[in-house]
Amino acid sequence: MSFFPSARQVKADQQVAGKLQLNSYGNRSLGFATETQEVFPGLSNLGLKQHLRMADQQDLSAQADQDRLDFLRTDLDLCFTFADLIITELGLQDRGAAKSLLAKAEQGYATIEYFLPKVCNEREHQALQQRLHQLRARLDSVAGQIRANV
């Protein structure tokens, strides 16, 4: 999915805008209802407003879905980074820092687990689910290393 409109959509929008400008400035006797009917045949003013509102809601919904995916991917990456840092901290004999990082990674894991069911795209959901399982295994491994490093 792209954030940018397709060339076809841009051209259609320009055509609509062009017709409205011509009607608005070229023929002052035409009212909004006539303009609406020329540009969107079969739609009343109320129908046009509802159509535009639905299109806006769909755009917002698509943007929210994309933002959710971006957030989950970023949070997963951060949790894997925490797991790497845990190993580094254990190598430096800083068990307290390792435990703190593990707590942050576990909190991130819980957040991802909470939002994952809200991902609508099945392919994306499966990919995130697989990475979440990998993260769980990694966190369990580093938690065992923290316990063993007493």
ABEGO torsion letter per residue (X at the ends): XBABBBAAAAAAAAAAAAAAAAAAAABAABBAAAAAAAABBGBBAAAAAAAAAAAAAAAAAAAAAAAAAAAAAAAAAAAAAAAAAAAAAAAAGBAAAAAAAAAAAAAAAAAAAAAAAABABAAAAAAAAAAAAAAAAAAAAAAAAAAABX
